Amino acid sequence: MLDVYFDEFVSSASASMTSHYSIDVGIGNPIAATPDGTDATLVHLSLGSPIIDGIMYNLTVFDVEDLSGNPMASQTIPFAHYEPHAFDVVINEIMADPTPAVMLPEYEYVELYNTTSLPINLQGFVLRIGTTDKIIGDVTIDPHGYLILCDDAAQSLFEAYGNTHSFSSFSVSNTGVNISLLNSLGSVISFAEFTDDWYNSSFKADGGWSVEQIDPLNPCLGKYNWTASDDNKGGTPGALNSVNAVNSDVVDPELLRAALENSSTVRIWFSEPMDSSSVLNPANYSISNGLSVFGVPTGFAPQYQSVLLYLDQPVQSGVIYTVTITDTLTDCVGNPLPVSSSARFAIADSLEAGDVVINEVLYDPVTGVDDYVELINRSEKIIDLRYVTLATLNDSLQVDDQAYVAPYGYLLFPGEYIAFTEMPVEVINYYNPIAPNQVMEMSGMPSYTNESGIVVLATAAGSILDMLEYNADMQDPILESVDGVSLERIDYDRPASDSTNWHSAASTVNYGTPGYKNSQYSKYEGGSNITVSPETFSPDNDGYNDVLNIAWQFGHSGIICNMKIFDSNGRFVKNIMENAPIGPEGVITWDGRNEDGQTAPIGIYIIYTDVFSSDGFTDKVKTVFVLAGKF
């Protein structure tokens, strides 16, 4: 059935003649033309051949008469039957703060763009702005055309710029809001999680300028595909965006991780927004150890970057399960996720202080990059970070400014690293880590000042799991600037409170290793009396033997230690410990700096260690090592 509308009442006899209608692409004349019983401007055409979805047709109408007997001239109208898929129509431009106006009407608007070569009717579609739904009426977007959505009061003003549809009380928050376009069934067609960061210009964010999508064929890239308009008017409603350019998504999606929501529900995460139809198909997943996916998964709209899988039976404690992708899943622009991608999950073990520790901190980032804190699971347990926070201490030395690192859960397996930051893409782009998926976005991360501060790892209840009190003096003195230089923990089995257990990340890794093994990692190997490792070190921050680990092992307790370093001519260089109570064994690190904070010259050095205890135990040890360098 094809409905034809005229601009005035038509003669029933004339409108009933099938010879007055013709459709191309092999359809021809309709088999019947039936005037509507109540609307004299409407005629229903019955066709002898079906209309194929997605094909453009042309209907030619001629000689149909009005009620006065005036025949119409021949007129051809294109039409198609097409049910839009996700991102066939995209949110393409947003004017959230029109004041002060540049050259456009001083009203908010949202522009839609039809990415297809077919006209798309939006009747019954919903524009959702935050929690407010605006139902779109009978309006069609032309192929590769635009539609301006605005307030009723602004419709006549924006009609000069193109096809316009208006609503009452139309408003977009200046600072940001989630905007979605839904079809009549509630499926997501397009979304934009707009924030005022999208302007990339503090001046234009103050008002009068729209944000425009750069590449409408890559609609899921978020803020990296949007920026402030470059048009002199302040925006381009109803026209090609001023910033339009190719910004293709050439990166395949990845399955990042899995975590239990409860004993029979597992949540999985993908690296980017996904196509909903593929990720909600239960046949695309398999579970190890005899489990199966039960029922239809639940996706988190509009991005579908996370999905809940329901299991046919509860998981068992002490068993590690694997969820595997068994068929092709795609991101929102069609890039495939590799089949057989998998992620592990299990019931987590109890968390205790020392299981997960702070392993690296970037507190003074370069411009355009943000702080990060890296953790490592040094235990043999599987730890869920769901109730773990990063924090600081206030003036009363109480845990303060807490923020969850992974409020929806993150399973950290033994020996694994994870770095948290508010700007993961920027951190990854700057440091190019070998494990980029181990850099994770965290909301509301505490602010750590550039000169000194306290990084606290704590439970949600405030119990401290680990703590680092840092300052700029802990950085390598040979560095002219410590901007963008992280502090790495040398040995995660040594206390974070030991300032000698921290060192600047190496220049060979661009001064940071978020999400993977520290460039300055060095493990105490043990030994009798006083040993050094390595026996030759070079404090040039190249990531190879940059620090000297000095280890001791005495079969005695209650020891007081004096440890000094001298050069080969017997000149004093550095006081390592003075009347310091130490345990029977331990390790301390020297970074090559003398008492004046300068790097000691190349040469042979001697550690002189003098220990004693109140019960008469004494020992004196000389240990030789070499400080080397490059020529």
C-alpha positions as CSV (number, residue, x, y, z in Angstrom):
1,M,0.0,0.0,0.0
2,L,1.3,3.4,-0.9
3,D,-0.4,6.6,0.3
4,V,-0.5,9.7,-1.9
5,Y,-1.4,13.1,-0.5
6,F,-2.5,16.1,-2.6
7,D,-2.6,19.7,-1.6
8,E,-6.3,20.0,-2.1
9,F,-9.5,17.9,-2.4
10,V,-9.4,15.7,-5.5
11,S,-12.2,14.2,-7.6
12,S,-12.9,10.7,-6.5
13,A,-13.6,9.5,-10.1
14,S,-10.4,11.0,-11.4
15,A,-8.2,9.9,-8.5
16,S,-9.5,6.3,-8.8
17,M,-8.0,5.9,-12.3
18,T,-4.9,3.7,-12.0
19,S,-3.6,5.1,-15.3
20,H,-2.9,8.4,-13.6
21,Y,-0.2,6.8,-11.5
22,S,3.1,5.2,-12.5
23,I,6.1,3.9,-10.5
24,D,9.5,3.1,-12.0
25,V,11.9,0.3,-11.2
26,G,9.5,-2.2,-12.8
27,I,6.4,-1.5,-10.7
28,G,4.3,0.3,-13.3
29,N,0.6,1.3,-12.7
30,P,-1.0,0.3,-9.4
31,I,-3.7,-2.4,-9.5
32,A,-6.1,-0.1,-7.6
33,A,-6.4,3.5,-6.5
34,T,-8.8,4.0,-3.6
35,P,-9.7,7.5,-2.4
36,D,-9.7,7.7,1.4
37,G,-13.2,7.6,3.0
38,T,-12.7,10.6,5.2
39,D,-9.7,12.6,3.8
40,A,-10.4,13.9,0.3
41,T,-6.7,14.8,-0.2
42,L,-5.6,11.1,0.3
43,V,-5.5,8.2,-2.1
44,H,-4.3,4.7,-1.3
45,L,-2.5,2.8,-4.1
46,S,-2.4,-1.0,-4.1
47,L,0.7,-2.3,-6.0
48,G,1.1,-5.4,-8.0
49,S,4.7,-5.8,-6.9
50,P,6.3,-5.3,-3.4
51,I,8.3,-2.2,-2.6
52,I,11.9,-3.4,-1.8
53,D,13.3,-1.9,1.4
54,G,16.1,0.6,0.8
55,I,15.4,1.2,-3.0
56,M,14.7,4.7,-4.2
57,Y,11.5,4.8,-6.5
58,N,9.9,7.6,-8.4
59,L,6.1,8.0,-8.5
60,T,4.7,10.0,-11.4
61,V,1.2,11.4,-11.1
62,F,-0.7,13.3,-13.8
63,D,-4.2,14.4,-14.9
64,V,-5.8,13.9,-11.4
65,E,-8.5,16.6,-11.2
66,D,-9.6,18.8,-8.3
67,L,-13.3,19.2,-7.4
68,S,-13.5,21.9,-10.1
69,G,-12.3,19.6,-12.8
70,N,-8.8,21.2,-13.1
71,P,-6.3,18.5,-14.0
72,M,-2.8,18.6,-12.4
73,A,0.3,18.8,-14.5
74,S,2.6,15.7,-14.5
75,Q,4.6,15.6,-11.3
76,T,7.3,13.1,-10.2
77,I,8.0,12.5,-6.5
78,P,10.8,10.2,-5.2
79,F,10.0,7.8,-2.3
80,A,11.5,4.8,-0.5
81,H,10.6,2.4,2.2
82,Y,13.4,2.3,4.7
83,E,13.7,1.5,8.4
84,P,16.7,3.5,9.6
85,H,19.5,1.6,11.3
86,A,21.8,3.0,14.0
87,F,23.7,6.1,12.9
88,D,21.8,6.4,9.6
89,V,20.8,9.7,11.1
90,V,23.3,11.3,13.4
91,I,23.4,14.2,15.9
92,N,25.7,16.5,14.0
93,E,25.8,20.0,15.6
94,I,24.8,21.4,19.0
95,M,24.2,25.0,20.0
96,A,24.0,24.8,23.8
97,D,24.9,28.4,24.7
98,P,23.7,30.9,22.1
99,T,24.5,34.0,24.3
100,P,26.1,36.3,23.3
101,A,25.0,35.6,19.8
102,V,27.7,35.9,17.0
103,M,25.5,36.0,13.9
104,L,22.9,33.3,14.4
105,P,19.5,33.5,16.1
106,E,20.0,33.6,19.9
107,Y,18.4,30.2,20.5
108,E,19.6,26.7,21.2
109,Y,19.4,24.1,18.5
110,V,20.4,20.5,17.7
111,E,21.1,19.6,14.0
112,L,20.5,16.1,12.6
113,Y,22.2,14.8,9.5
114,N,21.0,11.9,7.2
115,T,24.1,9.9,6.3
116,T,22.3,7.8,3.7
117,S,21.2,8.3,0.1
118,L,17.5,7.7,1.0
119,P,14.9,10.1,2.5
120,I,14.2,9.2,6.1
121,N,10.9,10.0,7.9
122,L,11.3,10.7,11.6
123,Q,7.7,10.6,12.6
124,G,7.5,9.0,16.1
125,F,11.2,9.4,16.7
126,V,12.3,10.8,20.1
127,L,15.0,13.4,20.8
128,R,16.0,12.7,24.4
129,I,17.9,15.6,26.1
130,G,18.9,14.5,29.5
131,T,15.7,13.1,30.9
132,T,13.4,15.2,28.7
133,D,11.8,13.5,25.6
134,K,10.7,15.5,22.6
135,I,8.6,13.5,20.1
136,I,9.3,14.4,16.5
137,G,6.3,14.8,14.2
138,D,5.9,14.0,10.5
139,V,9.1,15.3,9.1
140,T,11.5,13.8,6.5
141,I,15.2,14.4,6.2
142,D,16.4,14.4,2.6
143,P,19.2,12.1,1.5
144,H,22.4,13.6,2.9
145,G,20.3,16.4,4.2
146,Y,19.9,18.3,7.5
147,L,17.2,18.9,10.0
148,I,17.4,21.8,12.6
149,L,15.5,21.0,15.9
150,C,14.8,24.1,18.0
151,D,12.2,25.9,20.2
152,D,8.8,26.9,18.7
153,A,9.8,30.6,19.1
154,A,12.9,30.1,17.0
155,Q,11.4,28.1,14.1
156,S,10.7,31.0,11.8
157,L,14.2,32.3,12.4
158,F,16.0,29.0,11.6
159,E,13.8,28.2,8.5
160,A,16.1,30.6,6.7
161,Y,18.9,28.1,7.2
162,G,17.1,24.9,6.2
163,N,14.6,22.3,7.1
164,T,13.4,22.9,10.6
165,H,11.2,21.2,13.2
166,S,10.3,22.8,16.5
167,F,9.2,21.9,20.0
168,S,7.9,23.7,23.0
169,S,10.4,24.5,25.9
170,F,13.4,23.3,23.9
171,S,16.6,23.7,26.0
172,V,20.2,22.3,26.1
173,S,22.4,22.7,29.2
174,N,25.3,25.0,28.6
175,T,27.8,22.8,30.5
176,G,26.8,19.5,28.9
177,V,24.0,16.8,28.7
178,N,23.5,13.4,27.1
179,I,21.5,13.7,23.9
180,S,20.0,10.7,22.1
181,L,17.9,10.1,19.0
182,L,15.6,7.1,19.4
183,N,13.3,5.5,16.9
184,S,9.7,4.8,17.6
185,L,10.6,1.4,19.2
186,G,13.1,3.1,21.6
187,S,16.2,1.8,19.8
188,V,19.2,4.2,19.8
189,I,19.8,5.7,16.4
190,S,22.4,8.3,17.5
191,F,23.9,9.7,20.7
192,A,26.1,12.5,21.9
193,E,27.4,12.7,25.5
194,F,28.1,16.4,25.1
195,T,30.2,18.3,27.6
196,D,31.7,21.8,27.4
197,D,35.2,20.1,26.9
198,W,34.0,19.5,23.3
199,Y,34.6,23.1,22.4
200,N,38.4,22.8,22.7
201,S,38.3,26.6,23.2
202,S,37.5,28.4,26.5
203,F,36.6,31.5,24.5
204,K,34.0,29.8,22.3
205,A,32.7,27.8,25.3
206,D,31.6,31.1,26.9
207,G,28.7,31.4,24.4
208,G,27.6,32.1,20.8
209,W,29.3,29.1,19.2
210,S,28.1,25.7,18.4
211,V,30.0,22.4,18.6
212,E,30.2,20.5,15.3
213,Q,30.9,16.9,14.5
214,I,34.1,16.5,12.5
215,D,33.3,13.3,10.6
216,P,29.6,12.2,10.6
217,L,30.6,8.7,9.5
218,N,32.5,8.2,12.7
219,P,29.8,9.1,15.2
220,C,31.0,7.1,18.3
221,L,34.3,8.8,18.9
222,G,32.8,11.2,21.4
223,K,34.8,14.4,22.2
224,Y,37.6,13.4,19.8
225,N,35.2,13.9,16.9
226,W,33.7,17.2,18.0
227,T,35.0,20.7,18.3
228,A,33.8,24.3,18.2
229,S,32.5,25.7,14.9
230,D,35.0,27.7,12.8
231,D,32.2,29.5,10.9
232,N,32.1,33.2,11.2
233,K,28.4,33.0,12.1
234,G,29.2,30.9,15.1
235,G,27.7,27.7,13.6
236,T,26.4,26.0,10.5
237,P,22.8,25.0,11.1
238,G,21.3,23.2,8.0
239,A,24.6,23.1,6.2
240,L,27.9,21.3,5.9
241,N,29.9,21.7,9.2
242,S,32.8,24.1,9.0
243,V,35.1,21.6,10.6
244,N,34.0,18.7,8.4
245,A,36.9,16.3,7.7
246,V,37.8,12.7,7.5
247,N,38.3,11.3,11.0
248,S,38.0,7.6,10.4
249,D,37.8,4.9,13.1
250,V,40.4,2.4,11.9
251,V,40.9,0.7,15.3
252,D,39.3,-2.7,15.9
253,P,37.4,-3.0,19.2
254,E,38.7,-5.2,22.0
255,L,37.1,-7.2,24.9
256,L,38.7,-5.6,27.9
257,R,37.6,-7.4,31.0
258,A,34.9,-9.2,32.9
259,A,33.7,-9.0,36.5
260,L,30.9,-10.6,38.5
261,E,27.8,-8.6,39.4
262,N,26.5,-11.5,41.4
263,S,26.9,-15.2,41.5
264,S,25.1,-15.7,38.2
265,T,25.6,-12.5,36.3
266,V,28.9,-11.4,34.7
267,R,29.5,-7.9,33.2
268,I,31.9,-7.5,30.3
269,W,33.5,-4.3,28.9
270,F,34.6,-3.4,25.4
271,S,37.2,-0.8,24.4
272,E,34.7,1.3,22.5
273,P,30.9,1.7,21.7
274,M,29.5,-1.4,20.1
275,D,26.7,-2.4,17.7
276,S,23.8,-3.3,19.9
277,S,22.5,-6.1,17.7
278,S,25.7,-8.1,17.8
279,V,26.5,-7.7,21.5
280,L,23.0,-8.6,22.6
281,N,23.0,-12.0,20.8
282,P,23.6,-14.7,23.4
283,A,24.9,-17.1,20.8
284,N,28.0,-14.9,20.4
285,Y,29.3,-15.9,23.8
286,S,30.6,-19.1,25.5
287,I,31.6,-19.6,29.1
288,S,34.1,-22.2,30.3
289,N,33.7,-24.8,33.0
290,G,30.3,-26.0,32.0
291,L,28.4,-22.6,32.2
292,S,26.2,-21.1,29.5
293,V,24.6,-17.7,28.8
294,F,21.0,-17.9,29.8
295,G,18.5,-15.5,28.1
296,V,19.1,-12.3,26.3
297,P,22.1,-10.1,27.5
298,T,21.4,-6.6,28.7
299,G,23.3,-3.8,27.2
300,F,24.0,-0.3,28.6
301,A,22.5,2.2,26.1
302,P,23.4,4.3,24.3
303,Q,27.0,3.1,23.8
304,Y,26.6,-0.6,24.5
305,Q,30.2,-0.6,25.6
306,S,29.2,-2.8,28.6
307,V,26.9,-5.9,28.6
308,L,25.4,-8.1,31.3
309,L,25.5,-11.8,30.6
310,Y,23.2,-14.1,32.7
311,L,24.5,-17.5,33.5
312,D,22.5,-20.7,33.7
313,Q,24.0,-21.6,37.1
314,P,26.0,-19.9,39.9
315,V,29.8,-19.7,39.7
316,Q,31.8,-21.6,42.2
317,S,34.4,-20.2,44.6
318,G,38.0,-21.0,43.7
319,V,37.3,-21.5,40.0
320,I,38.5,-19.1,37.3
321,Y,36.1,-18.9,34.4
322,T,36.6,-17.5,30.8
323,V,34.0,-15.8,28.6
324,T,34.9,-16.1,24.9
325,I,33.5,-14.4,21.9
326,T,32.4,-17.1,19.4
327,D,31.1,-15.0,16.5
328,T,31.8,-11.5,15.0
329,L,30.9,-8.5,17.2
330,T,31.4,-5.1,15.7
331,D,31.8,-1.6,16.9
332,C,29.3,1.1,15.9
333,V,30.9,1.7,12.6
334,G,31.4,-2.0,11.7
335,N,35.0,-2.7,12.7
336,P,35.1,-6.4,13.9
337,L,36.2,-7.6,17.3
338,P,38.5,-10.6,16.9
339,V,36.7,-13.9,17.3
340,S,38.0,-16.0,20.2
341,S,38.7,-12.9,22.3
342,S,38.3,-13.8,25.9
343,A,38.3,-12.4,29.5
344,R,38.7,-14.1,32.8
345,F,36.4,-13.8,35.9
346,A,36.1,-15.4,39.3
347,I,34.8,-14.9,42.8
348,A,37.2,-12.4,44.3
349,D,39.3,-13.0,47.4
350,S,39.2,-10.8,50.5
351,L,41.3,-7.7,50.3
352,E,44.0,-6.9,53.0
353,A,46.5,-4.1,53.3
354,G,49.6,-4.9,51.2
355,D,47.7,-7.0,48.6
356,V,47.4,-4.2,46.2
357,V,49.9,-1.3,46.4
358,I,50.8,2.0,44.8
359,N,53.5,1.3,42.2
360,E,53.8,4.5,40.2
361,V,52.5,8.1,40.4
362,L,52.5,10.9,37.8
363,Y,51.7,14.1,39.8
364,D,53.2,16.8,37.5
365,P,51.9,16.0,34.0
366,V,52.8,18.0,30.9
367,T,50.1,20.2,29.4
368,G,47.3,18.2,27.8
369,V,47.9,15.1,30.0
370,D,46.6,14.3,33.4
371,D,47.8,12.7,36.6
372,Y,47.8,8.9,36.9
373,V,48.3,6.4,39.7
374,E,49.3,2.8,39.0
375,L,48.5,-0.1,41.2
376,I,49.9,-3.6,41.2
377,N,48.5,-6.8,42.8
378,R,51.5,-8.2,44.6
379,S,49.5,-11.0,46.3
380,E,48.5,-14.4,45.0
381,K,44.8,-13.4,45.3
382,I,42.2,-12.3,42.8
383,I,41.2,-8.8,44.0
384,D,38.1,-6.9,43.0
385,L,38.8,-3.1,43.1
386,R,35.0,-2.3,43.3
387,Y,35.3,-0.9,46.8
388,V,38.8,0.6,46.5
389,T,39.4,4.3,46.4
390,L,42.2,6.8,45.7
391,A,42.3,9.6,48.2
392,T,44.5,12.1,50.1
393,L,45.0,13.0,53.7
394,N,43.5,16.2,55.2
395,D,45.2,18.5,57.7
396,S,43.9,16.2,60.5
397,L,45.6,13.2,58.7
398,Q,42.2,11.7,58.0
399,V,41.4,10.1,54.6
400,D,39.9,12.8,52.4
401,D,38.8,13.4,48.8
402,Q,38.0,9.7,48.2
403,A,37.0,8.5,44.7
404,Y,36.2,5.0,43.6
405,V,38.8,3.6,41.1
406,A,36.3,1.1,39.6
407,P,32.8,1.4,41.0
408,Y,31.4,-1.3,38.7
409,G,34.2,-3.7,39.5
410,Y,37.7,-4.5,38.2
411,L,39.3,-7.9,38.8
412,L,43.0,-7.6,39.3
413,F,44.8,-10.9,39.0
414,P,48.1,-11.7,40.7
415,G,51.0,-9.7,39.2
416,E,48.7,-7.5,37.1
417,Y,49.1,-3.7,36.9
418,I,46.4,-1.1,36.3
419,A,46.8,2.7,36.0
420,F,43.9,5.1,36.7
421,T,43.5,8.6,35.2
422,E,40.8,11.0,34.2
423,M,42.4,11.2,30.7
424,P,43.3,7.7,29.5
425,V,43.5,8.5,25.8
426,E,45.9,11.4,26.4
427,V,48.0,9.4,28.8
428,I,48.2,6.5,26.3
429,N,49.0,8.8,23.4
430,Y,51.8,10.5,25.3
431,Y,53.5,7.5,27.0
432,N,52.6,4.9,24.3
433,P,52.5,2.1,26.9
434,I,53.0,-1.5,25.9
435,A,49.7,-2.4,27.7
436,P,47.3,0.4,26.8
437,N,44.3,-1.5,28.0
438,Q,45.7,-1.4,31.5
439,V,45.2,2.4,31.6
440,M,41.6,3.0,32.8
441,E,39.5,6.1,33.1
442,M,38.5,7.1,36.6
443,S,36.0,9.8,37.5
444,G,36.7,12.4,40.2
445,M,40.3,11.4,40.8
446,P,41.9,13.4,43.6
447,S,44.2,16.2,42.6
448,Y,47.8,15.7,43.5
449,T,49.9,18.9,43.6
450,N,53.2,19.3,41.7
451,E,55.6,20.0,44.5
452,S,54.5,17.5,47.2
453,G,51.5,15.5,48.3
454,I,50.1,12.3,49.7
455,V,48.6,9.6,47.6
456,V,46.4,7.2,49.6
457,L,45.0,3.9,48.5
458,A,42.1,3.0,50.8
459,T,38.9,1.0,51.1
460,A,35.6,2.8,50.7
461,A,35.3,2.6,54.5
462,G,38.5,4.5,54.9
463,S,41.0,1.8,55.9
464,I,44.4,2.6,54.4
465,L,45.8,-0.1,52.1
466,D,48.9,1.8,51.0
467,M,50.2,5.4,51.1
468,L,52.9,7.4,49.4
469,E,54.1,10.8,50.7
470,Y,56.0,12.3,47.7
471,N,57.9,15.4,47.0
472,A,59.9,16.8,44.0
473,D,63.2,16.0,45.7
474,M,62.5,12.3,45.2
475,Q,63.1,12.9,41.4
476,D,66.5,12.3,39.7
477,P,68.6,15.5,40.2
478,I,70.1,15.3,36.7
479,L,66.7,16.1,35.2
480,E,66.3,19.8,34.2
481,S,62.5,19.4,34.4
482,V,60.3,16.9,36.0
483,D,57.1,17.8,34.0
484,G,55.7,14.6,32.8
485,V,58.1,12.4,34.8
486,S,56.5,9.8,37.0
487,L,57.8,8.4,40.2
488,E,58.3,4.7,40.0
489,R,58.5,2.3,42.9
490,I,61.7,0.4,42.7
491,D,60.6,-2.8,44.5
492,Y,56.9,-3.2,45.4
493,D,57.8,-5.6,48.2
494,R,59.6,-2.7,50.0
495,P,57.6,-0.1,51.9
496,A,56.1,2.9,50.0
497,S,57.2,5.0,53.0
498,D,60.9,4.4,52.1
499,S,61.8,7.4,50.0
500,T,64.8,5.6,48.6
501,N,62.4,3.0,47.1
502,W,61.2,5.6,44.5
503,H,62.9,7.0,41.4
504,S,62.2,8.9,38.3
505,A,61.0,6.8,35.4
506,A,63.6,6.3,32.7
507,S,64.0,8.5,29.7
508,T,63.9,5.4,27.5
509,V,60.2,5.0,28.3
510,N,59.4,8.8,27.9
511,Y,59.5,9.0,31.7
512,G,56.4,6.9,32.4
513,T,55.2,3.3,32.4
514,P,51.5,3.4,33.1
515,G,50.0,-0.1,33.2
516,Y,53.1,-2.2,33.0
517,K,56.4,-3.1,34.7
518,N,58.4,-0.1,36.0
519,S,61.5,0.9,34.1
520,Q,63.3,1.3,37.5
521,Y,62.1,-2.0,38.9
522,S,64.9,-3.8,40.8
523,K,64.5,-6.7,43.2
524,Y,66.6,-7.4,46.3
525,E,68.1,-10.8,45.7
526,G,69.3,-11.3,49.3
527,G,72.8,-12.3,50.6
528,S,74.8,-12.4,53.8
529,N,76.0,-9.2,55.6
530,I,76.1,-6.3,53.1
531,T,75.5,-6.8,49.4
532,V,74.9,-4.4,46.5
533,S,72.9,-4.9,43.3
534,P,74.0,-4.2,40.7
535,E,77.7,-4.1,41.5
536,T,78.1,-1.4,38.8
537,F,75.3,1.2,38.4
538,S,74.9,4.3,36.3
539,P,72.5,7.0,37.6
540,D,71.8,8.5,34.2
541,N,68.1,7.7,34.2
542,D,68.2,5.6,31.0
543,G,66.3,2.8,32.6
544,Y,69.2,0.5,33.0
545,N,70.9,0.1,36.5
546,D,70.0,3.6,37.5
547,V,70.0,3.0,41.2
548,L,72.1,1.0,43.7
549,N,70.3,-1.4,46.0
550,I,72.1,-1.9,49.3
551,A,70.9,-5.0,51.2
552,W,71.9,-6.3,54.6
553,Q,71.3,-9.6,56.4
554,F,72.4,-10.1,60.0
555,G,71.4,-12.9,62.3
556,H,70.5,-10.5,65.0
557,S,67.8,-8.1,66.1
558,G,67.8,-4.8,67.8
559,I,70.5,-3.4,65.5
560,I,71.6,0.2,65.2
561,C,73.3,1.0,61.9
562,N,75.6,3.6,60.6
563,M,76.2,3.4,56.9
564,K,78.4,5.8,54.9
565,I,79.7,6.0,51.3
566,F,83.3,7.0,50.5
567,D,85.2,7.4,47.2
568,S,88.3,5.4,46.5
569,N,90.5,8.2,48.0
570,G,88.6,7.9,51.3
571,R,86.6,11.1,50.9
572,F,83.1,11.2,52.4
573,V,80.3,11.2,49.8
574,K,77.0,10.3,51.4
575,N,75.5,9.4,54.7
576,I,73.0,6.6,54.1
577,M,72.0,5.8,57.7
578,E,73.1,7.4,61.0
579,N,72.3,5.6,64.3
580,A,69.2,4.1,62.5
581,P,67.4,1.2,64.1
582,I,67.1,-1.6,61.5
583,G,65.7,-5.1,61.3
584,P,67.8,-8.3,60.8
585,E,67.5,-7.9,57.1
586,G,66.4,-5.2,54.6
587,V,67.4,-3.0,51.7
588,I,67.8,0.6,51.0
589,T,68.5,2.4,47.7
590,W,71.1,5.0,46.7
591,D,70.4,7.2,43.7
592,G,74.0,8.4,43.2
593,R,73.5,11.8,44.8
594,N,76.1,13.1,47.3
595,E,75.3,15.1,50.4
596,D,75.0,18.3,48.3
597,G,72.3,16.6,46.1
598,Q,74.7,16.4,43.1
599,T,75.4,13.2,41.2
600,A,78.7,11.7,42.4
601,P,81.4,11.4,39.7
602,I,82.3,8.1,38.0
603,G,84.6,5.9,40.0
604,I,85.0,3.1,42.6
605,Y,83.2,3.6,45.9
606,I,83.1,1.9,49.3
607,I,80.2,1.4,51.6
608,Y,81.3,1.4,55.2
609,T,78.7,-0.2,57.5
610,D,79.0,-0.2,61.3
611,V,76.3,-2.0,63.3
612,F,75.9,-2.7,67.0
613,S,73.2,-3.7,69.5
614,S,72.7,-3.2,73.2
615,D,73.6,-6.9,73.9
616,G,77.1,-6.4,72.7
617,F,76.7,-7.5,69.1
618,T,78.9,-5.5,66.6
619,D,80.0,-5.8,63.0
620,K,81.9,-3.7,60.6
621,V,81.6,-4.3,56.8
622,K,83.2,-2.7,53.8
623,T,81.5,-3.2,50.4
624,V,82.9,-2.1,47.0
625,F,80.9,-1.0,44.0
626,V,81.4,1.1,40.8
627,L,79.5,4.2,39.7
628,A,79.7,4.2,36.0
629,G,78.6,6.6,33.2
630,K,78.5,7.3,29.5
631,F,81.2,9.1,27.6
